[in-house]
């Protein structure tokens, strides 16, 4: 299935927008997580964890899912294909990994927001749990930069499926 040029540009715009938005939202989330971990002001800590929960649920989750869906649309509607090139498969796997880790972290983020809403956290309270969002956000940011590089450089390398598809066309009988 090949998309019309207008729809292809629309889908590409949606994919780039959601992907770049995810990078920015995760960077903002990381700033909140660092503030929540390092601040000595209990009001800043409370605000950081409450804002982290809202940011995760209402900004990061929708953007990550939009990036995943628009990436699938892009790959299925263009000659790049979903399983023809290793770099496309790598982008898909990284996006799925980021989505799974994010969904698994939502419970901890919600717990930290609930605790901070009910009590004043000191710098020592729940320190081990409060480090996790910082590590995951920093790691997520680094992981999200890999698909950016793959999209820009598009390293060569066909999968077996891609190689077979490419050579099916060249070995078809001439009429």
MDTraj code that builds the backbone (N, CA, C; nanometers):
import mdtraj as md
import numpy as np

residues = "UNK UNK UNK UNK UNK UNK UNK UNK UNK UNK UNK UNK UNK UNK UNK UNK UNK UNK UNK UNK UNK UNK UNK UNK UNK UNK UNK UNK UNK UNK UNK UNK UNK UNK UNK UNK UNK UNK UNK UNK UNK UNK UNK UNK UNK UNK UNK UNK UNK UNK UNK UNK UNK UNK UNK UNK UNK UNK UNK UNK UNK UNK UNK UNK UNK UNK UNK UNK UNK UNK UNK UNK UNK UNK UNK UNK UNK UNK UNK UNK UNK UNK UNK UNK UNK UNK UNK UNK UNK UNK UNK UNK UNK UNK UNK UNK UNK UNK UNK UNK UNK UNK UNK UNK UNK UNK UNK UNK UNK UNK UNK UNK UNK UNK UNK UNK UNK UNK UNK UNK UNK UNK UNK UNK UNK UNK UNK UNK UNK UNK UNK UNK UNK UNK UNK UNK UNK UNK UNK UNK UNK UNK UNK UNK UNK UNK UNK UNK UNK UNK UNK UNK UNK UNK UNK UNK UNK UNK UNK UNK UNK UNK UNK UNK UNK UNK UNK UNK UNK UNK UNK UNK UNK UNK UNK".split()
xyz = np.array([
    [0.0848, -0.1182, 0.0000],
    [0.0000, 0.0000, 0.0000],
    [0.0887, 0.1238, 0.0000],
    [0.0699, 0.2078, -0.0991],
    [0.1455, 0.3316, -0.1067],
    [0.0506, 0.4488, -0.0837],
    [0.0960, 0.5436, -0.0038],
    [0.0141, 0.6603, 0.0285],
    [0.0271, 0.7657, -0.0794],
    [-0.0747, 0.8491, -0.0903],
    [-0.0655, 0.9632, -0.1810],
    [0.0377, 1.0596, -0.1233],
    [0.0994, 1.1427, -0.2067],
    [0.2006, 1.2360, -0.1550],
    [0.1475, 1.3280, -0.0446],
    [0.0255, 1.3751, -0.0578],
    [-0.0314, 1.4633, 0.0449],
    [-0.0496, 1.3920, 0.1778],
    [-0.1030, 1.2692, 0.1731],
    [-0.1221, 1.1933, 0.2971],
    [0.0118, 1.1515, 0.3569],
    [0.1077, 1.1180, 0.2699],
    [0.2413, 1.0814, 0.3186],
    [0.3054, 1.1970, 0.3959],
    [0.2929, 1.3173, 0.3432],
    [0.3489, 1.4344, 0.4116],
    [0.2764, 1.4609, 0.5434],
    [0.1433, 1.4439, 0.5418],
    [0.0665, 1.4609, 0.6641],
    [0.1098, 1.3586, 0.7693],
    [0.1220, 1.2321, 0.7288],
    [0.1619, 1.1260, 0.8215],
    [0.3040, 1.1496, 0.8728],
    [0.3927, 1.1928, 0.7853],
    [0.5299, 1.2218, 0.8274],
    [0.5327, 1.3383, 0.9256],
    [0.4544, 1.4414, 0.8987],
    [0.4469, 1.5563, 0.9898],
    [0.3947, 1.5135, 1.1264],
    [0.2907, 1.4314, 1.1265],
    [0.2357, 1.3819, 1.2534],
    [0.3383, 1.2977, 1.3281],
    [0.4126, 1.2150, 1.2552],
    [0.5130, 1.1291, 1.3198],
    [0.6279, 1.2115, 1.3776],
    [0.6796, 1.3039, 1.3005],
    [0.7914, 1.3871, 1.3492],
    [0.7457, 1.4720, 1.4671],
    [0.6259, 1.5285, 1.4576],
    [0.5731, 1.6122, 1.5661],
    [0.5578, 1.5324, 1.6948],
    [0.4985, 1.4146, 1.6854],
    [0.4799, 1.3340, 1.8070],
    [0.6130, 1.2836, 1.8618],
    [0.7058, 1.2518, 1.7757],
    [0.8365, 1.2039, 1.8211],
    [0.9172, 1.3148, 1.8880],
    [0.9203, 1.4316, 1.8256],
    [0.9922, 1.5452, 1.8845],
    [0.9221, 1.5907, 2.0122],
    [0.7892, 1.5883, 2.0114],
    [0.7138, 1.6224, 2.1314],
    [0.7458, 1.5278, 2.2462],
    [0.7608, 1.3998, 2.2153],
    [0.7981, 1.3022, 2.3178],
    [0.9336, 1.3360, 2.3771],
    [1.0304, 1.3698, 2.2930],
    [1.1632, 1.4082, 2.3436],
    [1.1534, 1.5273, 2.4380],
    [1.0791, 1.6286, 2.3986],
    [1.0642, 1.7476, 2.4831],
    [0.9907, 1.7173, 2.6123],
    [0.8858, 1.6368, 2.6047],
    [0.8091, 1.6031, 2.7246],
    [0.8922, 1.5205, 2.8220],
    [0.9710, 1.4277, 2.7698],
    [1.0571, 1.3468, 2.8575],
    [1.1663, 1.4347, 2.9193],
    [1.2178, 1.5311, 2.8443],
    [1.3172, 1.6238, 2.9007],
    [1.2547, 1.7055, 3.0140],
    [1.1331, 1.7544, 2.9938],
    [1.0630, 1.8272, 3.1005],
    [1.0351, 1.7387, 3.2202],
    [0.9960, 1.6138, 3.1950],
    [0.9724, 1.5178, 3.3021],
    [1.1012, 1.4933, 3.3807],
    [1.2129, 1.4825, 3.3099],
    [1.3423, 1.4632, 3.3760],
    [1.3747, 1.5816, 3.4668],
    [1.3481, 1.7023, 3.4204],
    [1.3720, 1.8208, 3.5038],
    [1.2866, 1.8164, 3.6301],
    [1.1612, 1.7754, 3.6168],
    [1.0740, 1.7625, 3.7344],
    [1.1241, 1.6532, 3.8288],
    [1.1682, 1.5413, 3.7733],
    [1.2175, 1.4305, 3.8555],
    [1.3432, 1.4708, 3.9326],
    [1.4312, 1.5453, 3.8678],
    [1.5528, 1.5931, 3.9362],
    [1.5150, 1.6920, 4.0453],
    [1.4214, 1.7821, 4.0160],
    [1.3760, 1.8790, 4.1177],
    [1.3124, 1.8063, 4.2348],
    [1.2304, 1.7062, 4.2078],
    [1.1671, 1.6299, 4.3146],
    [1.2669, 1.5537, 4.4002],
    [1.3733, 1.5088, 4.3393],
    [1.4749, 1.4326, 4.4118],
    [1.5691, 1.5218, 4.4919],
    [1.6052, 1.6357, 4.4376],
    [1.7124, 1.7158, 4.4980],
    [1.6666, 1.8350, 4.5803],
    [1.5435, 1.8782, 4.5625],
    [1.4991, 1.9988, 4.6315],
    [1.4842, 1.9754, 4.7821],
    [1.5168, 2.0771, 4.8574],
    [1.4961, 2.0725, 5.0025],
    [1.3645, 2.1398, 5.0425],
    [1.3002, 2.2041, 4.9468],
    [1.1721, 2.2705, 4.9702],
    [1.0598, 2.1690, 4.9490],
    [0.9856, 2.1380, 5.0523],
    [0.8816, 2.0352, 5.0439],
    [0.7710, 2.0724, 4.9454],
    [0.7459, 2.2014, 4.9273],
    [0.6442, 2.2439, 4.8308],
    [0.6894, 2.2170, 4.6868],
    [0.8177, 2.2375, 4.6621],
    [0.8722, 2.2076, 4.5290],
    [0.8645, 2.0578, 4.5029],
    [0.8982, 1.9772, 4.6027],
    [0.8923, 1.8316, 4.5896],
    [0.7487, 1.7886, 4.5597],
    [0.6554, 1.8395, 4.6355],
    [0.5136, 1.8059, 4.6157],
    [0.4696, 1.8452, 4.4747],
    [0.4985, 1.9659, 4.4360],
    [0.4585, 2.0145, 4.3034],
    [0.5231, 1.9325, 4.1920],
    [0.6499, 1.8961, 4.2107],
    [0.7208, 1.8198, 4.1078],
    [0.6536, 1.6853, 4.0839],
    [0.6229, 1.6127, 4.1907],
    [0.5640, 1.4801, 4.1727],
    [0.4207, 1.4853, 4.1216],
    [0.3464, 1.5860, 4.1621],
    [0.2116, 1.6023, 4.1084],
    [0.2171, 1.6379, 3.9591],
    [0.3102, 1.7240, 3.9225],
    [0.3255, 1.7624, 3.7815],
    [0.3785, 1.6451, 3.6980],
    [0.4639, 1.5618, 3.7588],
    [0.5162, 1.4455, 3.6866],
    [0.4042, 1.3496, 3.6487],
    [0.3113, 1.3286, 3.7410],
    [0.2005, 1.2370, 3.7106],
    [0.1156, 1.2917, 3.5957],
    [0.0830, 1.4196, 3.6021],
    [0.0038, 1.4805, 3.4947],
    [0.0774, 1.4772, 3.3612],
    [0.2054, 1.5078, 3.3648],
    [0.2860, 1.5081, 3.2430],
    [0.2942, 1.3685, 3.1829],
    [0.3142, 1.2689, 3.2676],
    [0.3242, 1.1316, 3.2181],
    [0.1943, 1.0864, 3.1516],
    [0.0823, 1.1053, 3.2224],
    [-0.0463, 1.0559, 3.1718],
    [-0.1014, 1.1362, 3.0546],
    [-0.0902, 1.2675, 3.0606],
    [-0.1597, 1.3511, 2.9632],
    [-0.0716, 1.4087, 2.8533],
    [0.0595, 1.3896, 2.8635],
    [0.1487, 1.4390, 2.7582],
    [0.2331, 1.3243, 2.7023],
    [0.3089, 1.2571, 2.7866],
    [0.4038, 1.1569, 2.7375],
    [0.3325, 1.0342, 2.6807],
    [0.2368, 0.9782, 2.7542],
    [0.1676, 0.8581, 2.7046],
    [0.1003, 0.8841, 2.5694],
    [0.0213, 0.9905, 2.5536],
    [-0.0396, 1.0131, 2.4216],
    [0.0636, 1.0356, 2.3106],
    [0.1710, 1.1077, 2.3418],
    [0.2728, 1.1316, 2.2391],
    [0.3460, 1.0040, 2.2001],
    [0.3787, 0.9198, 2.2967],
    [0.4470, 0.7935, 2.2666],
    [0.3568, 0.7040, 2.1823],
    [0.2293, 0.6953, 2.2196],
    [0.1366, 0.6134, 2.1417],
    [0.1160, 0.6713, 2.0015],
    [0.1074, 0.8031, 1.9906],
    [0.0939, 0.8667, 1.8590],
    [0.2176, 0.8411, 1.7744],
    [0.3342, 0.8471, 1.8350],
    [0.4580, 0.8200, 1.7626],
    [0.4612, 0.6758, 1.7122],
    [0.4160, 0.5841, 1.7951],
    [0.4124, 0.4428, 1.7563],
    [0.3152, 0.4215, 1.6401],
    [0.1952, 0.4748, 1.6514],
    [0.0938, 0.4555, 1.5467],
    [0.1360, 0.5236, 1.4166],
    [0.1820, 0.6477, 1.4253],
    [0.2209, 0.7185, 1.3032],
    [0.3449, 0.6571, 1.2400],
    [0.4325, 0.6004, 1.3215],
    [0.5482, 0.5292, 1.2674],
    [0.5054, 0.4047, 1.1910],
    [0.4071, 0.3329, 1.2446],
    [0.3538, 0.2158, 1.1736],
    [0.2890, 0.2574, 1.0413],
    [0.2123, 0.3649, 1.0446],
    [0.1487, 0.4147, 0.9223],
    [0.2554, 0.4520, 0.8198],
    [0.3575, 0.5228, 0.8639],
    [0.4661, 0.5627, 0.7745],
    [0.5345, 0.4413, 0.7124],
    [0.5665, 0.3433, 0.7952],
    [0.6408, 0.2283, 0.7430],
    [0.5551, 0.1440, 0.6486],
    [0.4277, 0.1303, 0.6785],
    [0.3416, 0.0475, 0.5938],
    [0.2987, 0.1182, 0.4655],
    [0.3045, 0.2501, 0.4642],
    [0.2580, 0.3251, 0.3483],
    [0.3678, 0.3823, 0.2620],
    [0.4910, 0.3450, 0.2889],
    [0.6029, 0.3951, 0.2089],
    [0.6885, 0.2765, 0.1632],
    [0.7759, 0.2981, 0.0666],
    [0.8622, 0.1890, 0.0197],
    [0.9587, 0.1352, 0.1265],
    [0.9777, 0.2098, 0.2361],
    [1.0693, 0.1614, 0.3398],
    [1.0178, 0.0317, 0.4013],
    [0.8880, 0.0198, 0.4160],
    [0.8289, -0.1012, 0.4729],
    [0.8566, -0.1139, 0.6215],
    [0.7887, -0.2082, 0.6847],
    [0.8034, -0.2280, 0.8288],
    [0.9165, -0.3244, 0.8619],
    [0.9340, -0.4267, 0.7794],
    [1.0348, -0.5289, 0.8096],
    [1.1407, -0.5429, 0.7007],
    [1.1540, -0.4442, 0.6151],
    [1.2508, -0.4535, 0.5044],
    [1.3910, -0.4067, 0.5427],
    [1.3984, -0.3064, 0.6307],
    [1.5278, -0.2485, 0.6669],
    [1.5502, -0.2620, 0.8170],
    [1.6737, -0.2943, 0.8535],
    [1.7050, -0.3111, 0.9948],
    [1.6801, -0.1840, 1.0750],
    [1.7068, -0.0677, 1.0166],
    [1.6909, 0.0567, 1.0919],
    [1.5441, 0.0837, 1.1242],
    [1.4523, 0.0414, 1.0368],
    [1.3094, 0.0593, 1.0645],
    [1.2661, -0.0363, 1.1757],
    [1.3136, -0.1594, 1.1687],
    [1.2823, -0.2580, 1.2733],
    [1.3377, -0.2106, 1.4076],
    [1.4599, -0.1561, 1.4067],
    [1.5207, -0.1060, 1.5311],
    [1.4377, 0.0082, 1.5893],
    [1.3912, 0.0996, 1.5047],
    [1.3071, 0.2101, 1.5528],
    [1.1788, 0.1572, 1.6145],
    [1.1180, 0.0594, 1.5498],
    [0.9949, 0.0009, 1.6021],
    [1.0193, -0.0641, 1.7384],
    [1.1247, -0.1429, 1.7488],
    [1.1542, -0.2116, 1.8745],
    [1.1858, -0.1123, 1.9866],
    [1.2594, -0.0073, 1.9557],
    [1.2899, 0.0947, 2.0569],
    [1.1633, 0.1666, 2.1020],
    [1.0751, 0.1968, 2.0085],
    [0.9504, 0.2640, 2.0433],
    [0.8634, 0.1747, 2.1306],
    [0.8573, 0.0473, 2.0980],
    [0.7809, -0.0474, 2.1801],
    [0.8431, -0.0589, 2.3186],
    [0.9759, -0.0662, 2.3252],
    [1.0465, -0.0741, 2.4544],
    [1.0164, 0.0484, 2.5405],
    [1.0264, 0.1660, 2.4822],
    [0.9994, 0.2899, 2.5556],
    [0.8547, 0.2906, 2.6054],
    [0.7621, 0.2464, 2.5224],
    [0.6208, 0.2429, 2.5613],
    [0.5988, 0.1480, 2.6791],
    [0.6581, 0.0301, 2.6730],
    [0.6425, -0.0684, 2.7812],
    [0.7019, -0.0157, 2.9115],
    [0.8235, 0.0371, 2.9064],
    [0.8871, 0.0898, 3.0275],
    [0.8046, 0.2040, 3.0851],
    [0.7560, 0.2924, 2.9991],
    [0.6720, 0.4036, 3.0454],
    [0.5476, 0.3513, 3.1167],
    [0.4788, 0.2576, 3.0551],
    [0.3557, 0.2046, 3.1153],
    [0.3837, 0.1353, 3.2482],
    [0.4980, 0.0702, 3.2580],
    [0.5347, 0.0063, 3.3849],
    [0.5696, 0.1087, 3.4925],
    [0.6229, 0.2231, 3.4546],
    [0.6619, 0.3269, 3.5499],
    [0.5438, 0.4111, 3.5985],
    [0.4316, 0.4056, 3.5290],
    [0.3169, 0.4899, 3.5660],
    [0.2668, 0.4615, 3.7066],
    [0.2730, 0.3363, 3.7496],
    [0.2271, 0.3031, 3.8847],
    [0.3151, 0.3704, 3.9896],
    [0.4468, 0.3644, 3.9714],
    [0.5388, 0.4300, 4.0657],
    [0.5186, 0.5809, 4.0646],
    [0.5025, 0.6388, 3.9472],
    [0.4821, 0.7831, 3.9366],
    [0.3543, 0.8230, 4.0097],
    [0.2482, 0.7460, 3.9908],
    [0.1222, 0.7722, 4.0612],
    [0.1370, 0.7587, 4.2114],
    [0.2118, 0.6584, 4.2550],
    [0.2348, 0.6388, 4.3989],
    [0.3093, 0.7579, 4.4588],
    [0.4144, 0.8037, 4.3908],
    [0.4907, 0.9187, 4.4408],
    [0.4039, 1.0446, 4.4444],
    [0.3183, 1.0613, 4.3446],
    [0.2284, 1.1769, 4.3429],
    [0.1278, 1.1679, 4.4578],
    [0.0733, 1.0498, 4.4825],
    [-0.0229, 1.0320, 4.5919],
    [0.0413, 1.0589, 4.7275],
    [0.1603, 1.0049, 4.7483],
    [0.2306, 1.0246, 4.8762],
    [0.2642, 1.1718, 4.8955],
    [0.3124, 1.2356, 4.7905],
    [0.3508, 1.3761, 4.8051],
    [0.2288, 1.4663, 4.8239],
    [0.1142, 1.4242, 4.7741],
    [-0.0079, 1.5033, 4.7941],
    [-0.0571, 1.4930, 4.9373],
    [-0.0331, 1.3799, 5.0024],
    [-0.0835, 1.3559, 5.1377],
    [0.0127, 1.4006, 5.2472],
    [0.1423, 1.3906, 5.2206],
    [0.2414, 1.4228, 5.3235],
    [0.3521, 1.5090, 5.2653],
    [0.4256, 1.5710, 5.3530],
    [0.5436, 1.6468, 5.3114],
    [0.6625, 1.5523, 5.3094],
    [0.7203, 1.5336, 5.1928],
    [0.8357, 1.4448, 5.1814],
    [0.9624, 1.5199, 5.2186],
    [1.0446, 1.4577, 5.3016],
    [1.1771, 1.5146, 5.3291],
    [1.2724, 1.4586, 5.2250],
    [1.3929, 1.5099, 5.2231],
    [1.4893, 1.4645, 5.1225],
    [1.5262, 1.3180, 5.1400],
    [1.5031, 1.2600, 5.2565],
    [1.5371, 1.1197, 5.2805],
    [1.4203, 1.0248, 5.2556],
    [1.2982, 1.0759, 5.2536],
    [1.1798, 0.9906, 5.2378],
    [1.1746, 0.9288, 5.0984],
    [1.1561, 0.8006, 5.0941],
    [1.1387, 0.7260, 4.9694],
    [1.2495, 0.7538, 4.8677],
    [1.3684, 0.7772, 4.9154],
    [1.4791, 0.8162, 4.8275],
    [1.5019, 0.7146, 4.7153],
    [1.4990, 0.5863, 4.7493],
    [1.5206, 0.4841, 4.6475],
    [1.4156, 0.4881, 4.5377],
    [1.2917, 0.5073, 4.5762],
    [1.1831, 0.5157, 4.4781],
    [1.1919, 0.6443, 4.3961],
    [1.2382, 0.7509, 4.4575],
    [1.2451, 0.8805, 4.3893],
    [1.3606, 0.8874, 4.2897],
    [1.4585, 0.7991, 4.3033],
    [1.5701, 0.7959, 4.2083],
    [1.5255, 0.7312, 4.0771],
    [1.4348, 0.6355, 4.0855],
    [1.3910, 0.5611, 3.9670],
    [1.3396, 0.6494, 3.8531],
    [1.2518, 0.7465, 3.8789],
    [1.2062, 0.8302, 3.7664],
    [1.3201, 0.9095, 3.7010],
    [1.4185, 0.9489, 3.7793],
    [1.5321, 1.0218, 3.7216],
    [1.6093, 0.9299, 3.6276],
    [1.6382, 0.8098, 3.6739],
    [1.7143, 0.7146, 3.5922],
    [1.6362, 0.6759, 3.4671],
    [1.5085, 0.6460, 3.4841],
    [1.4284, 0.6053, 3.3697],
    [1.4071, 0.7186, 3.2692],
    [1.3888, 0.8390, 3.3169],
    [1.3712, 0.9519, 3.2248],
    [1.5012, 0.9819, 3.1505],
    [1.6136, 0.9785, 3.2208],
    [1.7428, 1.0026, 3.1544],
    [1.7716, 0.8922, 3.0535],
    [1.7486, 0.7681, 3.0932],
    [1.7693, 0.6564, 3.0009],
    [1.6739, 0.6630, 2.8835],
    [1.5490, 0.6978, 2.9109],
    [1.4503, 0.7111, 2.8037],
    [1.4878, 0.8188, 2.7044],
    [1.5401, 0.9281, 2.7551],
    [1.5826, 1.0366, 2.6670],
    [1.6948, 0.9903, 2.5744],
    [1.7900, 0.9178, 2.6302],
    [1.8997, 0.8650, 2.5474],
    [1.8484, 0.7640, 2.4456],
    [1.7598, 0.6755, 2.4884],
    [1.7041, 0.5749, 2.3975],
    [1.6239, 0.6421, 2.2865],
    [1.5511, 0.7485, 2.3177],
    [1.4713, 0.8178, 2.2173],
    [1.5572, 0.8918, 2.1145],
    [1.6812, 0.9215, 2.1483],
    [1.7698, 0.9872, 2.0522],
    [1.8200, 0.8904, 1.9448],
    [1.8211, 0.7610, 1.9747],
    [1.8674, 0.6615, 1.8772],
    [1.7774, 0.6590, 1.7537],
    [1.6439, 0.6523, 1.7677],
    [1.5607, 0.6566, 1.6468],
    [1.5764, 0.7854, 1.5659],
    [1.6066, 0.8943, 1.6329],
    [1.6325, 1.0194, 1.5600],
    [1.7529, 1.0010, 1.4688],
    [1.8596, 0.9459, 1.5241],
    [1.9801, 0.9227, 1.4436],
    [1.9524, 0.8218, 1.3317],
    [1.8790, 0.7156, 1.3625],
    [1.8469, 0.6162, 1.2596],
    [1.7648, 0.6775, 1.1467],
    [1.6724, 0.7662, 1.1812],
    [1.5885, 0.8311, 1.0793],
    [1.6698, 0.9233, 0.9896],
    [1.7683, 0.9884, 1.0469],
    [1.8497, 1.0817, 0.9686],
    [1.9526, 1.0103, 0.8822],
    [2.0178, 0.9081, 0.9361],
    [2.1262, 0.8413, 0.8641],
    [2.0799, 0.7222, 0.7812],
    [1.9683, 0.6592, 0.8176],
    [1.9134, 0.5441, 0.7458],
    [2.0244, 0.4464, 0.7036],
    [2.0889, 0.3838, 0.8018],
    [2.1998, 0.2944, 0.7668],
    [2.1532, 0.1808, 0.6760],
    [2.2421, 0.1414, 0.5868],
    [2.2098, 0.0339, 0.4935],
    [2.1927, -0.0968, 0.5674],
    [2.1265, -0.1859, 0.5024],
    [2.1100, -0.3193, 0.5568],
    [1.9668, -0.3657, 0.5462],
    [1.9443, -0.4589, 0.4549],
    [1.8120, -0.5163, 0.4387],
    [1.7983, -0.6392, 0.5273],
    [1.6795, -0.6588, 0.5787],
    [1.6511, -0.7825, 0.6501],
    [1.6380, -0.8934, 0.5448],
    [1.6286, -1.0184, 0.5877],
    [1.6086, -1.1277, 0.4912],
    [1.4801, -1.1064, 0.4123],
    [1.3769, -1.0635, 0.4829],
    [1.2497, -1.0353, 0.4172],
    [1.2677, -0.9233, 0.3131],
    [1.3361, -0.8170, 0.3504],
    [1.3587, -0.7058, 0.2589],
    [1.4411, -0.7460, 0.1391],
    [1.5416, -0.8284, 0.1614],
    [1.6259, -0.8753, 0.0513],
    [1.5432, -0.9594, -0.0448],
    [1.4597, -1.0487, 0.0116],
    [1.3748, -1.1355, -0.0699],
    [1.2760, -1.0509, -0.1507],
    [1.2128, -0.9525, -0.0863],
    [1.1173, -0.8663, -0.1559],
    [1.1845, -0.7869, -0.2681],
    [1.3047, -0.7406, -0.2425],
    [1.3769, -0.6614, -0.3421],
    [1.4135, -0.7473, -0.4631],
    [1.4512, -0.8701, -0.4373],
    [1.4936, -0.9571, -0.5476],
    [1.3773, -1.0280, -0.6161],
    [1.2603, -1.0315, -0.5560],
    [1.1419, -1.0860, -0.6224],
    [1.1088, -1.0035, -0.7467],
    [1.1193, -0.8740, -0.7315],
    [1.0889, -0.7857, -0.8440],
    [1.1893, -0.7994, -0.9570],
    [1.3179, -0.8217, -0.9242],
    [1.4213, -0.8278, -1.0290],
    [1.4285, -0.9654, -1.0938],
    [1.3748, -1.0691, -1.0282],
    [1.3817, -1.2037, -1.0863],
    [1.2482, -1.2470, -1.1452],
    [1.1510, -1.1583, -1.1454],
    [1.0206, -1.1924, -1.2030],
    [1.0361, -1.2099, -1.3527],
    [0.9629, -1.3043, -1.4106],
    [0.9738, -1.3273, -1.5556],
    [0.9331, -1.2019, -1.6351],
    [1.0086, -1.1749, -1.7386],
    [0.9817, -1.0595, -1.8248],
    [0.8702, -1.0967, -1.9219],
    [0.7761, -1.0057, -1.9446],
    [0.6667, -1.0311, -2.0408],
    [0.6785, -0.9412, -2.1579],
])
top = md.Topology()
chain = top.add_chain()
for i, resn in enumerate(residues, 1):
    res = top.add_residue(resn, chain, resSeq=i)
    for name in ("N", "CA", "C"):
        top.add_atom(name, md.element.get_by_symbol(name[0]), res)
traj = md.Trajectory(xyz[None], top)
